[in-house]
Amino acid sequence: MQMFSQVKKKLALQLALNTAAVTLIIAGIISTISIHSNISTLKTRQQQIVSSIIASTLPSFNLATFNYNIRLNQQLAEGLVSHPNIISAIVIDSTGMQLAQAVEATECQPSTLDMMIFSEPGIHIEALSYNNTPLGKLIIELDRCQSIAELSSLTRSTLFNALLFSLLLATFIYAAFYRAVTSPLTRLVRQITGLTADNLDKVDLTRMQSRRQNELGQLMNQFAALLSLLKDHIHQQRKAEATINDYSAKLEELIHKRTHALTHLNRRLQQSSDDHSGSTSSLQTRLSTLTQLLKEPMDQLIGKLSNTDQADARAMAANIRGLLHDLRTLQNSSSQQELKLVDIHRIVTDCLAEIPADMADIHCHCGEADLLLLNRSSLRLLILSLLSNAIIHCRQGPLTLSVRYEAQRLLISLAGQDLFINDTLLEQDLMPLCPENLPLPSAFGLGLSRELARISGGDLHYESQPDGGTVLLCHIRCQPLAKLLPEIRKHLRQHPLNIAIQDKQCRTQILHWAEQWQLPQSAEGMNSKHTLLLTDQPELSSRHGEHSILLQPQGTGEITDDECYSASGLLTALLEQTDPDHAAPPRTLRVLLVDDNTINRMLCQRYLKNLNIEPDTADNGLQAIEHARHNRYDLILMDCQMPVMDGFEATRQIRRNSLNSQTPIIALTGLTGENERQQCLTAGMNDFIGKPFTQDQIQATLVQWINNYYGSASD
């Protein structure tokens, strides 16, 4: 009874029902064939009976009709009707006159199906003759009701037997399958129900093993062995977590100490340079601080990890070193001193060589391009980060890398049918430092890659492909040598180049470039005020003034491997003489600080000044709206509780102002519960900082939000 009480939950029931259905179909086909055979047999037997009756009575009818004995014909006809298969008999002479007739009444009402089955005519006509003399006809009508009744009985018996056979077979299969499969599986499921990583240690795994020698027993034994391996893995994972937590605690302590020391040093430097008017960009501040904060604790952590015997730990240490190097490259990506004349084909080839061959199948297409003036380190980092991200998010299928120059832009595309990118990945700064990502040459996420592209005068986005997958599209600003030389020649026609270099080898090198680039040279003395002096002598350059270029020795250039001075450095110096705004610094960030508390406002203002930002200030929401109506800000720090107008209403009105409708607004509040956070987001604020706040929190907010705003503003 227990088996049938749980039959709805058993796998055996499904097999039994399927078996019963198949058996019923087969039995139905066999029954149909059997019924058709029975119909043919009934018809044949009925025909034989009628033929036998006619053969035995026809001579009597012939003699009675020849003698014109009507009474005898009537008696013979009534005798035929008394047979159960005949319901009427009629005798007519050769003239068509009826001599005898006998009819047996029937109560049978054949259905349409019965009429279709017995569709042949039920009337038999036999000729009467005597000594070859035609005498008339004998007409007999057969009774179909008896055949229909017999066929119905045979059909019911056949169908009942088929149904009974199907049920017996399904019941047998259910019982056999329940005993062989369902019962042991149910016992196994009952044993593992409620099993978690926390209580796995308390379970006796030997009870899950089976003594069966069949496949099911082997499956149960393999499952028990798998649970045993999982149990051991959990023990090892807990030990690893304890080790990582210990490392994390030490790392947090080191970062905390370093942060306090850096903050104190930053304040001292700021107090000594209050009159300094220079400022750095938001991303430079973000990367510089991030690199300095992470360098010392990361070096210590790398040292600890490198001393272990684990290959993953050593690879992780190397990956962290590479990440710090990439952060420094990104920090210096906007420097004009990093501009080089580069060969795109060589850069792409070097980047592809750093990709492990077993991680991706990459097809490369490089268009024809002249030497380009751009930041070589930034371009290399950008291509490597794009390839690394594409490999992570395209675990199978080939990738197609295309690099070409068009209209003072270097266009980079990376496509694949199995490559899928979304907006969340486009905001990710760093990829996870997990073991499977360690062989990749860059840990930059698409967020920092996009920042790198924007610093280089371009952008990064993705598009969906019609045939599936996505394509990463990136472009950066660059200038080919053929486009730069006409501007330089035009400037040198008014200020010809005067070369005064003592080093003979380097002088030969510079003269070779001047002839190759067709640069106008001066035939006047080096004291002429109208010439552009190119020299390696500091005293001579100082006397000549601003119309001079002092060559600085370089180790190795980008065009050849044996040059004393960099061709790209010389070209950059000539461009700066041609266009003084060639290396103009980025604009100063604008921040609006809104707080009615004077102490909080002065403290936050000091923090921002430490980060080289001079904010505009307001005492209430109404003043904030007035500021936002006339100025476009990169970030707004908004207090929530203020007189005249609170921060929530001020935010709602600023959002309706198109000038700052997309500006990040960060709430400054002493209430940090979930309800208060939701209220800030509902009003239109992007995030919030709890009071009291520190300079690190302000700096982290700048790092998180201002770069995103620059990206949208540049579009």
Wavefront OBJ file of the C-alpha trace (Angstrom):
o trace
v 0.000 0.000 0.000
v 2.880 2.354 0.668
v 4.043 1.914 -2.903
v 0.614 2.848 -4.307
v 0.135 5.752 -1.872
v 3.213 7.417 -3.362
v 2.663 6.239 -6.924
v 2.212 9.796 -8.209
v 5.747 10.659 -7.163
v 7.399 7.598 -8.653
v 9.387 7.399 -11.833
v 7.973 3.891 -12.349
v 4.481 5.345 -12.859
v 5.646 7.311 -15.873
v 7.219 4.201 -17.415
v 4.086 2.130 -16.666
v 1.759 4.723 -18.185
v 3.934 5.010 -21.283
v 4.068 1.225 -21.587
v 0.293 0.969 -21.180
v -0.241 3.590 -23.865
v 2.089 1.842 -26.316
v 0.553 -1.539 -25.513
v -2.958 -0.171 -26.049
v -1.951 1.204 -29.429
v -0.411 -2.108 -30.479
v -3.362 -4.066 -29.080
v -5.744 -1.733 -30.895
v -3.985 -2.414 -34.189
v -4.026 -6.180 -33.582
v -7.700 -6.038 -32.495
v -8.617 -4.138 -35.653
v -6.958 -6.796 -37.779
v -8.712 -9.515 -35.772
v -12.107 -7.827 -36.111
v -11.611 -7.458 -39.867
v -10.773 -11.155 -40.062
v -13.910 -12.020 -38.046
v -16.048 -9.967 -40.409
v -14.678 -11.818 -43.424
v -15.201 -15.162 -41.666
v -18.832 -14.299 -40.806
v -19.580 -13.241 -44.348
v -18.012 -16.392 -45.784
v -19.855 -18.653 -43.360
v -23.188 -16.948 -44.055
v -22.649 -17.381 -47.813
v -21.854 -21.050 -47.327
v -25.006 -21.595 -45.242
v -27.210 -19.922 -47.826
v -25.629 -21.863 -50.649
v -26.187 -25.127 -48.784
v -29.855 -24.305 -48.120
v -30.505 -23.336 -51.714
v -28.758 -26.434 -53.017
v -30.973 -28.661 -50.858
v -34.331 -26.928 -51.545
v -33.980 -25.750 -55.145
v -35.004 -29.146 -56.757
v -38.176 -29.156 -54.707
v -39.008 -25.629 -55.834
v -38.343 -26.631 -59.472
v -40.720 -29.627 -59.274
v -43.465 -27.755 -57.430
v -43.333 -24.886 -59.899
v -43.324 -27.272 -62.904
v -46.482 -28.929 -61.509
v -47.876 -25.498 -60.651
v -48.351 -26.610 -57.069
v -48.841 -23.298 -55.296
v -49.460 -24.918 -51.905
v -46.215 -26.853 -52.015
v -44.306 -23.705 -53.031
v -45.810 -21.853 -50.041
v -44.814 -24.639 -47.668
v -41.280 -24.662 -49.096
v -41.003 -20.856 -48.767
v -42.169 -20.991 -45.153
v -39.592 -23.694 -44.503
v -36.838 -21.416 -45.828
v -37.973 -18.517 -43.628
v -37.842 -20.714 -40.576
v -34.061 -20.799 -40.994
v -32.384 -18.169 -38.686
v -30.330 -16.637 -41.550
v -33.316 -16.008 -43.894
v -36.102 -13.482 -43.274
v -38.087 -13.717 -46.556
v -38.617 -16.048 -49.580
v -40.668 -15.287 -52.767
v -41.472 -17.590 -55.741
v -42.569 -16.093 -59.088
v -43.245 -17.846 -62.397
v -41.824 -17.011 -65.800
v -44.639 -14.528 -66.429
v -43.781 -12.598 -63.279
v -46.757 -13.755 -61.250
v -46.076 -14.459 -57.537
v -46.740 -18.077 -56.654
v -45.625 -18.063 -52.971
v -44.277 -15.646 -50.312
v -43.063 -16.106 -46.726
v -41.695 -13.312 -44.444
v -40.196 -13.534 -40.905
v -40.428 -10.308 -38.858
v -37.195 -8.981 -37.201
v -36.647 -6.433 -34.411
v -33.042 -5.627 -35.361
v -32.182 -1.979 -36.147
v -28.691 -1.949 -37.763
v -26.579 1.140 -37.101
v -24.754 3.129 -39.742
v -21.493 1.387 -38.830
v -23.197 -2.022 -39.143
v -24.560 -1.075 -42.549
v -21.070 0.017 -43.624
v -19.531 -3.276 -42.462
v -22.217 -5.457 -44.130
v -22.654 -3.286 -47.176
v -23.151 -6.187 -49.701
v -26.734 -6.796 -50.909
v -28.630 -9.336 -48.719
v -30.887 -10.640 -51.550
v -30.142 -13.808 -53.519
v -32.042 -14.670 -56.749
v -31.989 -18.247 -58.070
v -33.510 -19.338 -61.434
v -36.132 -22.178 -61.437
v -36.095 -24.689 -64.315
v -37.111 -28.250 -65.142
v -35.448 -30.215 -67.955
v -33.832 -26.983 -69.143
v -37.228 -25.307 -69.285
v -37.260 -21.895 -67.465
v -40.048 -21.868 -64.891
v -39.447 -18.640 -62.824
v -37.301 -17.293 -59.975
v -36.684 -17.879 -56.243
v -35.886 -14.636 -54.335
v -34.331 -15.017 -50.843
v -33.462 -12.111 -48.413
v -30.807 -12.839 -45.746
v -31.032 -11.733 -42.072
v -28.057 -9.424 -41.154
v -29.024 -9.025 -37.475
v -27.600 -12.370 -36.436
v -24.237 -11.573 -38.097
v -24.189 -8.111 -36.481
v -24.900 -9.552 -33.033
v -22.205 -12.180 -33.409
v -19.709 -9.558 -34.637
v -20.503 -7.289 -31.645
v -19.874 -10.121 -29.226
v -16.533 -10.973 -30.863
v -15.502 -7.285 -30.903
v -16.232 -6.765 -27.186
v -14.334 -9.903 -26.300
v -11.311 -8.831 -28.392
v -11.159 -5.304 -26.984
v -11.588 -6.506 -23.407
v -8.733 -8.968 -23.814
v -6.492 -6.231 -25.280
v -7.253 -3.820 -22.421
v -6.729 -6.507 -19.803
v -3.388 -7.482 -21.382
v -2.233 -3.812 -21.414
v -3.122 -3.275 -17.766
v -1.430 -6.489 -16.664
v 1.721 -5.634 -18.637
v 1.823 -2.037 -17.260
v 1.338 -3.307 -13.709
v 4.141 -5.827 -14.103
v 6.518 -3.207 -15.565
v 5.624 -0.726 -12.820
v 6.325 -3.237 -10.053
v 9.568 -4.421 -11.666
v 10.861 -0.896 -12.349
v 9.854 0.274 -8.870
v 11.803 -2.509 -7.260
v 14.836 -2.233 -9.545
v 15.189 1.564 -9.969
v 12.698 3.776 -8.146
v 13.090 2.256 -4.698
v 16.917 2.605 -4.471
v 16.808 6.071 -6.032
v 14.153 7.159 -3.532
v 16.330 5.918 -0.693
v 19.307 7.852 -2.115
v 17.257 11.060 -2.502
v 16.002 10.721 1.082
v 19.594 10.443 2.296
v 20.869 13.545 0.453
v 17.813 15.726 1.138
v 18.838 18.655 3.304
v 22.523 17.950 2.729
v 24.576 21.203 2.773
v 28.216 22.187 3.054
v 27.697 22.853 6.762
v 26.332 19.413 7.719
v 28.275 17.322 5.183
v 30.804 16.419 7.877
v 28.060 14.760 9.965
v 26.831 12.443 7.212
v 28.057 8.849 6.984
v 28.811 8.570 3.263
v 29.307 4.783 3.464
v 25.523 4.373 3.935
v 25.011 5.795 0.452
v 27.054 3.029 -1.149
v 25.266 0.083 -2.778
v 26.087 -3.609 -3.047
v 24.352 -3.876 -6.404
v 26.559 -4.888 -9.322
v 24.418 -3.265 -11.990
v 24.672 0.244 -13.457
v 22.475 1.757 -10.740
v 24.706 0.388 -8.004
v 27.768 1.779 -9.780
v 26.021 5.159 -10.081
v 25.267 5.272 -6.345
v 28.848 4.310 -5.495
v 30.237 6.970 -7.835
v 27.907 9.558 -6.261
v 29.119 8.629 -2.792
v 32.729 8.951 -3.973
v 31.930 12.356 -5.478
v 30.465 13.548 -2.184
v 33.595 12.351 -0.423
v 35.763 14.400 -2.814
v 33.488 17.393 -2.282
v 33.863 16.981 1.470
v 37.661 17.061 1.150
v 37.473 20.066 -1.194
v 35.348 21.970 1.317
v 37.941 21.343 4.009
v 40.685 22.654 1.717
v 38.584 25.664 0.702
v 37.964 26.602 4.331
v 41.672 26.462 5.009
v 42.328 28.637 1.944
v 39.647 31.122 3.055
v 41.258 31.380 6.447
v 44.619 32.112 4.799
v 43.087 34.694 2.450
v 41.249 36.366 5.325
v 44.528 36.627 7.191
v 46.184 38.191 4.136
v 43.205 40.526 3.669
v 43.342 41.704 7.264
v 47.042 42.454 6.953
v 46.473 44.194 3.621
v 43.672 46.352 5.038
v 45.891 47.315 7.942
v 48.710 48.319 5.595
v 46.368 50.291 3.339
v 44.864 52.036 6.361
v 48.300 53.097 7.591
v 49.347 54.162 4.114
v 46.155 56.165 3.602
v 46.641 58.143 6.803
v 50.275 58.812 5.948
v 49.390 59.913 2.420
v 46.566 62.159 3.635
v 48.859 63.863 6.142
v 51.542 64.338 3.499
v 48.997 65.655 1.008
v 47.782 68.283 3.476
v 51.321 69.443 4.190
v 52.065 69.733 0.503
v 48.849 71.618 -0.090
v 49.618 74.139 2.659
v 53.003 74.846 1.090
v 51.575 75.238 -2.431
v 48.320 77.179 -1.928
v 49.496 79.795 -4.421
v 50.152 77.199 -7.076
v 47.587 77.643 -9.848
v 48.148 74.385 -11.735
v 45.630 71.540 -11.541
v 45.476 67.962 -12.777
v 42.650 66.113 -14.361
v 40.236 63.873 -12.473
v 41.499 60.655 -13.981
v 45.149 61.536 -13.300
v 44.316 62.144 -9.628
v 42.329 58.929 -9.500
v 45.065 56.772 -10.983
v 47.929 58.440 -9.146
v 46.266 57.960 -5.782
v 45.198 54.413 -6.596
v 48.699 53.443 -7.692
v 50.417 55.039 -4.690
v 47.946 53.551 -2.217
v 48.269 50.064 -3.650
v 52.001 49.994 -4.370
v 53.403 49.357 -0.888
v 50.736 46.883 0.379
v 50.661 45.153 -2.986
v 54.452 44.816 -2.971
v 54.275 43.214 0.457
v 51.405 40.939 -0.596
v 53.248 40.019 -3.807
v 56.318 39.154 -1.751
v 54.290 36.834 0.453
v 52.526 35.193 -2.475
v 55.752 34.829 -4.485
v 57.410 32.893 -1.650
v 54.752 30.174 -1.735
v 55.048 26.986 -3.729
v 51.706 27.408 -5.443
v 51.854 28.201 -9.167
v 48.569 30.146 -8.995
v 49.956 32.395 -6.247
v 53.061 33.211 -8.263
v 50.956 33.877 -11.344
v 48.683 36.109 -9.261
v 51.716 38.084 -8.059
v 52.924 38.572 -11.626
v 49.433 39.625 -12.663
v 49.277 42.244 -9.896
v 52.662 43.628 -10.971
v 51.373 43.895 -14.516
v 48.242 45.642 -13.274
v 50.286 48.262 -11.429
v 52.374 48.802 -14.568
v 49.198 49.209 -16.652
v 47.827 51.737 -14.147
v 51.005 53.788 -14.480
v 50.704 53.571 -18.268
v 47.122 54.837 -18.057
v 48.256 57.611 -15.722
v 50.810 58.817 -18.287
v 48.602 58.218 -21.330
v 47.794 61.908 -21.861
v 51.435 63.046 -21.671
v 52.747 64.614 -24.872
v 56.203 63.322 -23.995
v 54.955 59.777 -24.589
v 54.045 60.401 -28.237
v 55.973 58.151 -30.618
v 56.054 57.359 -34.303
v 54.854 53.767 -34.365
v 54.333 51.029 -36.918
v 50.801 49.684 -36.459
v 51.587 46.293 -37.997
v 54.443 45.791 -35.548
v 52.353 46.836 -32.541
v 49.515 44.438 -33.460
v 51.943 41.582 -34.104
v 53.626 42.113 -30.708
v 50.243 42.194 -28.952
v 49.045 38.981 -30.604
v 52.283 37.288 -29.594
v 51.429 37.904 -25.911
v 48.102 36.056 -26.183
v 48.380 32.369 -25.212
v 47.784 30.294 -28.355
v 45.463 27.856 -26.576
v 43.095 30.535 -25.257
v 41.738 32.027 -28.484
v 41.701 31.774 -32.271
v 42.273 35.350 -33.466
v 42.213 36.461 -37.088
v 43.860 39.815 -37.732
v 43.342 42.327 -40.532
v 45.575 45.431 -40.634
v 44.977 48.100 -43.214
v 47.738 49.963 -44.982
v 48.940 52.888 -42.829
v 51.884 55.278 -42.671
v 53.832 55.753 -39.459
v 51.449 57.262 -36.901
v 52.164 59.703 -34.087
v 50.489 58.477 -30.903
v 51.189 57.109 -27.445
v 52.733 53.716 -28.142
v 52.315 52.372 -24.598
v 48.668 53.445 -24.478
v 47.904 51.836 -27.851
v 49.583 48.607 -26.824
v 47.689 48.541 -23.512
v 44.398 49.321 -25.277
v 44.760 46.472 -27.782
v 45.832 43.989 -25.081
v 42.932 44.955 -22.794
v 40.416 44.614 -25.642
v 41.806 41.194 -26.580
v 41.806 40.044 -22.940
v 38.191 41.118 -22.394
v 37.086 39.509 -25.659
v 38.741 36.208 -24.721
v 37.084 36.228 -21.277
v 33.614 36.876 -22.721
v 34.022 34.590 -25.756
v 35.065 31.183 -24.458
v 34.662 29.523 -27.854
v 34.644 30.505 -31.483
v 37.105 32.659 -33.416
v 37.681 36.396 -32.961
v 38.417 38.890 -35.725
v 40.681 41.863 -34.961
v 40.675 44.712 -37.461
v 42.970 47.762 -37.220
v 43.009 50.531 -39.821
v 43.626 54.254 -40.163
v 40.909 56.586 -41.403
v 40.498 60.377 -41.211
v 43.057 61.038 -38.420
v 41.632 58.180 -36.372
v 42.919 54.703 -35.707
v 39.898 52.370 -35.871
v 40.026 49.128 -33.876
v 37.259 46.529 -34.053
v 37.042 43.126 -32.376
v 34.168 40.855 -33.389
v 32.983 37.295 -32.810
v 29.715 35.399 -33.146
v 30.161 34.006 -29.609
v 31.251 37.381 -28.158
v 28.577 38.977 -25.957
v 29.090 42.391 -24.303
v 26.556 44.410 -22.263
v 26.403 47.773 -20.503
v 27.458 46.258 -17.163
v 30.698 44.913 -18.645
v 31.335 48.293 -20.293
v 31.423 49.888 -16.807
v 33.718 47.245 -15.257
v 37.125 48.762 -14.415
v 39.045 45.574 -13.650
v 38.542 41.945 -14.561
v 38.465 39.427 -11.687
v 41.957 38.305 -10.670
v 40.979 34.639 -10.785
v 43.281 31.771 -11.871
v 41.687 31.319 -15.300
v 42.367 35.009 -16.123
v 46.025 34.996 -15.051
v 47.514 34.017 -18.460
v 45.928 37.075 -20.083
v 48.286 40.028 -20.690
v 45.978 42.697 -19.174
v 43.595 42.839 -16.208
v 41.911 46.062 -17.372
v 38.155 45.848 -17.710
v 36.235 47.606 -20.458
v 35.635 50.578 -18.100
v 39.323 51.513 -17.857
v 39.795 50.590 -21.525
v 37.115 53.109 -22.440
v 38.777 55.745 -20.223
v 42.077 55.028 -21.976
v 40.412 55.463 -25.377
v 38.790 58.746 -24.303
v 42.074 60.100 -22.942
v 43.552 59.270 -26.343
v 40.890 61.411 -28.017
v 38.487 58.606 -28.942
v 35.876 56.335 -27.454
v 34.877 52.697 -26.971
v 31.446 51.148 -27.455
v 29.835 47.936 -28.698
v 27.228 46.996 -31.285
v 25.154 43.858 -31.841
v 25.733 41.946 -35.047
v 22.798 40.784 -37.238
v 24.160 37.229 -37.405
v 24.686 37.000 -33.632
v 27.316 38.149 -31.135
v 28.670 41.656 -30.670
v 31.531 43.755 -31.972
v 33.730 46.032 -29.870
v 34.409 49.314 -31.679
v 37.184 51.649 -30.563
v 38.879 54.647 -32.100
v 41.660 56.964 -30.929
v 43.008 60.177 -32.340
v 46.319 59.993 -34.177
v 48.193 61.792 -36.874
v 50.097 60.157 -39.731
v 53.493 61.390 -40.667
v 52.230 62.481 -44.103
v 49.643 64.801 -42.468
v 52.078 66.318 -39.964
v 54.884 67.222 -42.299
v 52.993 69.880 -44.351
v 52.216 71.887 -41.183
v 55.818 71.669 -40.050
v 57.164 72.670 -43.490
v 54.772 75.643 -43.620
v 56.067 76.894 -40.258
v 59.713 76.308 -41.196
v 59.362 78.361 -44.371
v 59.051 81.404 -42.093
v 61.456 80.042 -39.463
v 63.960 77.791 -41.249
v 65.666 75.055 -39.306
v 69.136 75.911 -38.007
v 70.955 72.712 -36.937
v 73.772 73.186 -34.410
v 74.648 69.728 -33.042
v 78.125 68.814 -31.822
v 77.745 65.030 -31.865
v 78.658 63.976 -35.429
v 76.672 60.751 -35.459
v 73.566 62.429 -34.170
v 74.038 65.404 -36.485
v 74.168 62.983 -39.426
v 71.044 61.355 -38.138
v 69.157 64.672 -37.792
v 70.269 65.818 -41.261
v 69.050 62.519 -42.710
v 65.606 63.058 -41.153
v 65.498 66.665 -42.337
v 66.214 65.608 -45.917
v 63.788 62.686 -45.694
v 61.015 64.959 -44.374
v 62.012 67.815 -46.755
v 62.328 70.361 -43.934
v 63.507 73.867 -44.938
v 66.939 74.671 -43.460
v 68.513 78.079 -42.833
v 71.702 79.305 -44.509
v 72.017 82.222 -42.043
v 74.088 82.299 -38.866
v 72.793 80.639 -35.741
v 72.211 84.015 -34.081
v 69.377 84.885 -36.493
v 66.108 85.567 -34.683
v 64.090 84.212 -37.618
v 65.424 80.672 -37.479
v 64.388 77.699 -35.361
v 67.490 76.472 -33.600
v 67.927 72.732 -33.188
v 70.829 72.019 -30.833
v 72.200 69.717 -28.175
v 73.920 72.580 -26.302
v 71.876 73.975 -23.356
v 73.753 77.314 -23.265
v 73.131 77.952 -26.939
v 69.465 77.040 -26.606
v 69.089 79.397 -23.628
v 70.538 82.338 -25.560
v 68.312 81.720 -28.555
v 65.141 81.867 -26.483
v 61.778 80.255 -27.237
v 62.613 79.635 -30.920
v 64.902 76.738 -30.090
v 64.673 73.001 -29.516
v 67.078 71.400 -27.076
v 67.498 67.736 -28.013
v 67.426 65.306 -25.123
v 69.254 61.980 -25.634
v 67.039 58.920 -25.939
v 67.950 55.321 -25.266
v 66.162 53.608 -28.136
v 63.814 55.106 -30.659
v 60.721 53.695 -32.313
v 61.946 53.772 -35.920
v 65.409 52.222 -35.649
v 67.320 50.568 -32.884
v 70.572 52.584 -33.094
v 69.489 56.256 -33.140
v 70.782 58.800 -30.586
v 67.623 60.891 -30.559
v 64.002 59.892 -30.942
v 62.448 60.764 -34.299
v 59.064 60.968 -32.624
v 60.469 63.291 -29.940
v 61.894 65.597 -32.598
v 58.617 65.536 -34.508
v 56.659 66.365 -31.346
v 58.976 69.285 -30.556
v 58.531 70.646 -34.086
v 54.745 70.343 -33.745
v 54.813 72.303 -30.464
v 56.711 75.061 -32.255
v 54.163 74.968 -35.063
v 51.104 74.937 -32.757
v 51.691 76.228 -29.188
v 48.320 74.746 -28.124
v 49.376 71.275 -29.199
v 49.888 70.177 -25.594
v 47.263 72.276 -23.835
v 46.385 70.892 -20.387
v 42.874 69.597 -19.660
v 40.282 71.857 -18.143
v 39.796 72.210 -14.384
v 36.989 70.193 -12.841
v 33.947 72.069 -11.543
v 32.199 70.844 -8.379
v 29.222 72.397 -6.549
v 29.156 71.886 -2.757
v 25.768 72.443 -1.049
v 25.581 72.272 2.779
v 24.045 74.575 5.400
v 26.498 73.434 8.109
v 29.495 75.775 7.996
v 31.931 73.309 9.561
v 30.954 70.469 7.222
v 31.128 72.802 4.244
v 34.602 74.105 5.170
v 35.864 70.578 5.839
v 34.630 69.246 2.483
v 35.974 72.343 0.753
v 39.413 71.648 2.272
v 39.274 68.026 1.089
v 38.472 69.152 -2.455
v 41.282 71.716 -2.409
v 43.670 68.945 -1.390
v 42.595 67.256 -4.616
v 43.267 70.458 -6.630
v 39.558 71.308 -6.999
v 38.145 74.715 -6.040
v 34.399 74.131 -5.551
v 31.472 76.549 -5.759
v 29.470 76.588 -2.511
v 25.811 77.116 -1.552
v 23.997 77.262 1.832
v 20.629 75.832 0.757
v 18.816 74.177 -2.125
v 17.562 77.462 -3.606
v 21.115 78.790 -3.999
v 22.137 75.429 -5.498
v 19.420 75.740 -8.164
v 20.634 79.237 -9.018
v 24.234 78.013 -9.415
v 23.139 75.013 -11.528
v 21.054 77.264 -13.790
v 24.103 79.268 -14.938
v 26.999 76.741 -14.666
v 27.644 73.233 -15.831
v 29.245 71.078 -13.140
v 31.111 67.794 -13.225
v 29.758 66.776 -9.791
v 27.305 68.130 -7.196
v 27.638 67.264 -3.489
v 24.191 67.865 -1.973
v 23.194 67.939 1.715
v 19.712 66.490 2.290
v 18.376 68.435 5.319
v 18.665 72.231 4.777
v 16.552 75.326 5.444
v 14.678 77.233 2.697
v 14.775 74.179 0.397
v 16.039 70.678 1.178
v 18.345 68.663 -1.029
v 15.597 66.363 -2.359
v 13.524 69.147 -3.891
v 16.656 70.920 -5.155
v 17.753 67.703 -6.898
v 14.371 67.264 -8.563
v 14.484 70.815 -9.943
v 18.106 70.495 -11.090
v 17.191 67.315 -12.972
v 14.658 69.376 -14.891
v 17.423 71.836 -15.803
v 18.973 70.599 -19.083
v 22.358 72.166 -18.224
v 22.917 69.705 -15.334
v 20.238 67.110 -16.003
v 22.879 64.371 -16.358
v 25.356 65.670 -13.761
v 26.085 63.130 -10.970
v 24.525 64.338 -7.688
v 25.865 62.739 -4.492
v 23.913 63.093 -1.245
v 25.674 64.152 1.988
v 23.580 62.757 4.812
v 23.883 61.529 8.363
v 21.091 58.981 7.777
v 22.415 55.899 6.007
v 19.479 53.486 6.324
v 17.864 51.736 3.377
v 14.801 54.020 3.475
v 16.972 57.156 3.336
v 19.037 55.664 0.493
v 15.876 54.866 -1.461
v 14.593 58.398 -0.854
v 17.826 59.821 -2.302
v 17.620 57.629 -5.400
v 13.945 58.450 -5.896
v 14.696 62.180 -5.826
v 17.240 61.711 -8.641
v 20.520 61.436 -6.735
v 23.111 58.936 -7.971
v 24.688 57.897 -4.641
v 25.228 59.099 -1.079
v 28.070 59.621 1.429
v 27.382 59.204 5.129
v 28.477 61.837 7.611
v 31.075 62.205 8.975
v 33.047 61.600 5.775
v 36.770 61.528 5.031
v 38.918 62.767 2.187
v 39.277 59.193 0.955
v 35.508 58.940 0.564
v 35.400 62.227 -1.364
v 38.264 61.072 -3.571
v 36.604 57.692 -4.195
v 33.421 59.519 -5.229
v 35.363 61.644 -7.720
v 37.014 58.534 -9.130
v 33.699 56.704 -9.488
v 31.500 59.396 -10.996
v 33.410 62.193 -12.722
v 35.051 60.059 -15.384
v 31.688 58.633 -16.425
v 30.388 62.193 -16.718
v 33.321 63.246 -18.870
v 32.586 60.404 -21.197
v 28.995 61.497 -21.757
v 29.962 65.147 -22.043
v 32.518 64.481 -24.749
v 29.884 62.853 -26.897
l 1 2 3 4 5 6 7 8 9 10 11 12 13 14 15 16 17 18 19 20 21 22 23 24 25 26 27 28 29 30 31 32 33 34 35 36 37 38 39 40 41 42 43 44 45 46 47 48 49 50 51 52 53 54 55 56 57 58 59 60 61 62 63 64 65 66 67 68 69 70 71 72 73 74 75 76 77 78 79 80 81 82 83 84 85 86 87 88 89 90 91 92 93 94 95 96 97 98 99 100 101 102 103 104 105 106 107 108 109 110 111 112 113 114 115 116 117 118 119 120 121 122 123 124 125 126 127 128 129 130 131 132 133 134 135 136 137 138 139 140 141 142 143 144 145 146 147 148 149 150 151 152 153 154 155 156 157 158 159 160 161 162 163 164 165 166 167 168 169 170 171 172 173 174 175 176 177 178 179 180 181 182 183 184 185 186 187 188 189 190 191 192 193 194 195 196 197 198 199 200 201 202 203 204 205 206 207 208 209 210 211 212 213 214 215 216 217 218 219 220 221 222 223 224 225 226 227 228 229 230 231 232 233 234 235 236 237 238 239 240 241 242 243 244 245 246 247 248 249 250 251 252 253 254 255 256 257 258 259 260 261 262 263 264 265 266 267 268 269 270 271 272 273 274 275 276 277 278 279 280 281 282 283 284 285 286 287 288 289 290 291 292 293 294 295 296 297 298 299 300 301 302 303 304 305 306 307 308 309 310 311 312 313 314 315 316 317 318 319 320 321 322 323 324 325 326 327 328 329 330 331 332 333 334 335 336 337 338 339 340 341 342 343 344 345 346 347 348 349 350 351 352 353 354 355 356 357 358 359 360 361 362 363 364 365 366 367 368 369 370 371 372 373 374 375 376 377 378 379 380 381 382 383 384 385 386 387 388 389 390 391 392 393 394 395 396 397 398 399 400 401 402 403 404 405 406 407 408 409 410 411 412 413 414 415 416 417 418 419 420 421 422 423 424 425 426 427 428 429 430 431 432 433 434 435 436 437 438 439 440 441 442 443 444 445 446 447 448 449 450 451 452 453 454 455 456 457 458 459 460 461 462 463 464 465 466 467 468 469 470 471 472 473 474 475 476 477 478 479 480 481 482 483 484 485 486 487 488 489 490 491 492 493 494 495 496 497 498 499 500 501 502 503 504 505 506 507 508 509 510 511 512 513 514 515 516 517 518 519 520 521 522 523 524 525 526 527 528 529 530 531 532 533 534 535 536 537 538 539 540 541 542 543 544 545 546 547 548 549 550 551 552 553 554 555 556 557 558 559 560 561 562 563 564 565 566 567 568 569 570 571 572 573 574 575 576 577 578 579 580 581 582 583 584 585 586 587 588 589 590 591 592 593 594 595 596 597 598 599 600 601 602 603 604 605 606 607 608 609 610 611 612 613 614 615 616 617 618 619 620 621 622 623 624 625 626 627 628 629 630 631 632 633 634 635 636 637 638 639 640 641 642 643 644 645 646 647 648 649 650 651 652 653 654 655 656 657 658 659 660 661 662 663 664 665 666 667 668 669 670 671 672 673 674 675 676 677 678 679 680 681 682 683 684 685 686 687 688 689 690 691 692 693 694 695 696 697 698 699 700 701 702 703 704 705 706 707 708 709 710 711 712 713 714 715
